[in-house]
Amino acid sequence: MIEAIAMHLAGQASESFMIRLIRWLNPVMEPVVVLVLLLLLIMSAACWGIIYHKWRVLNRAHAQSIEFLETFWSSRRLDAIYNTSEKLQSSPIAQVFRAGYQELSKVRKTQAENEAGVMSSVMGGIENVQRALRRASVAELTHMESLVPFLATTGSAAPFIGLFGTVVGIMKAFVEIRPGSATLDTVGPGISHALVATAVGLFAAIPAVMAYNYFVRRIKVLNSEIETFSSDFLNIVKRHFLK
């Protein structure tokens, strides 16, 4: 009896601080793994919702931008184009045009009230229109990029969150091993359950990364079209309205 007690005390004394800490944390390891799985599932569900939403928004923005550009280049009156742009609220190019047109109207009204044809007034008016176009372009780009960074965050963080859950689960499986029962049949189920967290992390990350790259490419295309339109519109203003 005395020898058994001495061996037990010696075994406890030989355990490192980390082992004792892991044994002490063992009761909370299972809830941690469950919380990790719930977090990954929530992130995955949010990503799929964002993917569907942004796909619809960008498709509508692309379709309405094509419609607006066709109207813009086929019409000779800016007021008619402006009326059309009011119906195309999802087109970023139409919104940039609206901002430029409204600023152009203010500039022309100011010129009519002051001395028409003064060079400083003309240059100032062009700069005002250019700033309005730039502000609207930045606003539309920000709107198109909304929610997309969450996909990048999920794509980069989800595998590590899943790996954290797997590590905690494997630690729990090894801590629960009893002397003489360290067999694959004993450890295998716990390890396999822990690996589920890594699988769920990859399930959340892979679609998020693919969708992020796809949306970034489409947003770059739309932003390029906005910049091209802004340059063309500014040239038209310089040639025909502020000269």
C-alpha positions in Angstrom: 0.0 0.0 0.0 2.8 2.4 1.0 4.7 1.6 -2.2 1.6 2.3 -4.4 1.1 5.7 -2.7 4.8 6.5 -3.2 4.6 5.6 -6.9 1.5 7.8 -7.4 3.2 10.8 -5.7 6.3 10.2 -7.7 4.3 10.1 -11.0 2.6 13.4 -10.1 5.9 15.0 -9.2 7.4 13.9 -12.6 4.6 15.5 -14.6 5.5 18.9 -16.1 3.6 22.1 -15.5 2.1 22.0 -19.0 0.7 18.5 -18.5 -0.9 19.4 -15.2 -2.3 22.6 -16.8 -3.8 20.6 -19.7 -5.3 18.1 -17.3 -6.8 21.0 -15.3 -8.2 22.6 -18.5 -9.5 19.3 -19.8 -13.2 19.9 -18.7 -13.4 23.1 -20.9 -11.7 21.6 -24.0 -14.9 20.0 -25.3 -16.9 23.3 -25.1 -14.0 25.1 -26.8 -14.1 22.7 -29.8 -17.9 23.1 -30.0 -17.6 26.9 -30.0 -15.0 26.7 -32.7 -17.3 24.6 -34.9 -20.2 27.0 -34.2 -18.0 30.0 -35.1 -16.9 28.4 -38.4 -20.4 27.4 -39.3 -21.6 31.0 -38.7 -18.7 32.4 -40.7 -19.5 30.0 -43.5 -23.2 30.9 -43.5 -22.4 34.6 -43.6 -20.0 34.1 -46.5 -22.6 32.3 -48.5 -25.1 35.1 -47.8 -22.5 37.7 -48.9 -21.7 35.7 -52.0 -25.3 35.6 -53.1 -25.9 39.3 -52.3 -22.8 40.6 -54.0 -23.4 38.4 -57.0 -26.8 39.9 -57.5 -25.6 43.5 -56.8 -22.7 43.3 -59.3 -24.8 41.6 -62.0 -27.3 44.3 -61.7 -24.6 47.0 -61.7 -23.0 45.6 -64.8 -26.3 45.2 -66.7 -27.5 48.8 -65.8 -24.1 50.3 -66.6 -24.3 48.8 -70.1 -27.8 50.2 -70.5 -26.6 53.6 -69.3 -23.6 53.8 -71.6 -25.7 52.9 -74.6 -28.1 55.8 -73.7 -25.2 58.2 -73.0 -23.5 57.7 -76.3 -26.7 57.6 -78.4 -28.3 60.7 -76.8 -27.4 64.3 -77.6 -29.0 66.0 -74.5 -27.5 65.7 -71.0 -30.8 66.4 -69.4 -32.3 63.4 -71.1 -29.4 61.2 -70.0 -29.8 62.5 -66.5 -33.5 61.5 -66.5 -32.5 58.0 -67.6 -29.8 57.8 -65.0 -32.4 58.4 -62.3 -34.0 55.0 -63.2 -30.6 53.2 -63.1 -29.8 53.5 -59.4 -27.7 50.3 -59.4 -25.3 51.5 -62.0 -22.2 53.0 -60.5 -21.4 54.8 -63.8 -24.9 56.4 -63.8 -24.3 57.7 -60.3 -21.0 59.1 -61.2 -22.6 60.9 -64.2 -25.3 62.3 -61.9 -22.7 63.8 -59.6 -20.8 65.3 -62.5 -24.0 66.6 -64.2 -25.2 68.2 -60.9 -21.9 70.0 -60.4 -21.8 71.1 -64.1 -25.3 72.6 -63.6 -24.1 74.6 -60.6 -21.0 75.8 -62.4 -22.9 76.9 -65.5 -25.4 78.7 -63.3 -22.6 80.5 -61.5 -21.0 81.5 -64.8 -24.3 82.8 -66.1 -24.6 85.0 -63.0 -21.0 86.3 -63.2 -18.8 87.2 -66.1 -19.1 84.5 -68.7 -16.0 83.4 -70.5 -13.5 84.4 -67.8 -10.6 81.9 -67.9 -10.2 81.5 -64.2 -13.9 80.8 -63.9 -13.7 78.2 -66.6 -10.7 76.4 -65.1 -12.3 76.5 -61.6 -15.5 75.0 -63.1 -13.6 72.2 -64.7 -11.8 71.4 -61.5 -15.1 71.4 -59.6 -16.6 68.9 -62.0 -13.5 66.8 -61.9 -13.6 66.7 -58.1 -17.3 65.8 -58.1 -16.6 62.9 -60.5 -13.7 61.7 -58.3 -15.7 61.8 -55.1 -18.6 59.9 -56.7 -16.1 57.3 -58.1 -14.6 56.7 -54.7 -18.1 56.4 -53.1 -19.2 53.9 -55.7 -16.0 51.9 -55.4 -16.5 51.8 -51.6 -20.1 50.7 -52.0 -19.1 47.9 -54.4 -16.3 46.7 -52.1 -18.6 46.6 -49.0 -18.7 43.1 -47.3 -16.1 41.7 -49.7 -13.3 42.1 -47.1 -15.2 39.7 -44.8 -14.6 37.0 -47.5 -10.9 37.6 -47.4 -10.9 37.5 -43.6 -12.8 34.2 -43.6 -10.5 32.8 -46.2 -7.4 33.6 -44.3 -8.6 33.0 -40.7 -10.9 30.0 -41.0 -8.2 27.4 -41.6 -6.3 28.6 -38.5 -9.5 28.7 -36.4 -10.2 25.1 -37.5 -6.6 24.1 -36.7 -7.0 25.6 -33.2 -10.1 23.4 -32.7 -8.3 20.4 -33.9 -5.3 20.9 -31.6 -7.6 21.4 -28.6 -9.5 18.2 -29.6 -6.3 16.2 -30.0 -5.0 17.4 -26.7 -8.2 16.3 -25.0 -8.0 12.9 -26.7 -4.5 12.3 -25.4 -5.1 13.6 -21.9 -8.0 11.1 -21.5 -5.7 8.1 -22.3 -5.5 5.8 -19.3 -2.4 3.7 -18.5 -2.4 0.5 -20.5 -5.2 1.8 -22.9 -3.0 3.7 -25.4 -4.3 2.0 -28.5 -5.5 3.2 -31.8 -9.0 2.1 -30.9 -8.9 4.3 -27.9 -7.3 7.4 -29.4 -8.7 7.2 -32.9 -12.3 8.4 -32.3 -11.2 11.4 -30.4 -8.6 12.4 -33.0 -11.1 11.9 -35.9 -13.6 14.1 -34.1 -11.0 16.7 -33.6 -10.1 16.7 -37.3 -13.7 17.7 -38.1 -12.8 21.3 -37.0 -10.0 21.5 -39.7 -12.4 20.2 -42.3 -15.1 22.7 -41.4 -12.5 25.5 -41.4 -11.4 24.5 -45.0 -15.1 24.2 -46.0 -15.6 27.9 -44.9 -12.3 29.2 -46.3 -12.2 27.7 -49.8 -15.5 29.2 -51.2 -14.7 32.5 -49.4 -11.3 32.8 -51.2 -12.7 31.8 -54.6 -15.6 34.3 -54.3 -13.3 37.0 -53.0 -11.0 36.7 -56.1 -14.0 36.6 -58.4 -15.6 39.7 -56.9 -12.3 41.7 -56.8 -11.8 41.0 -60.5 -15.4 42.1 -61.4 -15.1 45.2 -59.2 -11.8 46.1 -60.9 -13.5 45.9 -64.3 -16.4 48.2 -63.1 -13.9 50.6 -61.6 -11.9 50.7 -64.8 -15.1 51.5 -66.7 -16.0 54.3 -64.2 -12.5 55.9 -64.7 -12.8 55.7 -68.5 -16.3 57.2 -68.4 -15.2 60.0 -66.0 -12.3 60.9 -68.4 -14.6 60.9 -71.4 -17.3 62.9 -69.7 -14.7 65.5 -68.5 -13.4 65.9 -72.1 -16.9 66.4 -73.4 -17.5 69.1 -70.7 -14.3 70.9 -71.6 -15.1 70.9 -75.3 -18.7 71.8 -75.3 -19.8 73.3 -72.0 -16.9 75.1 -70.3 -14.9 76.9 -72.9 
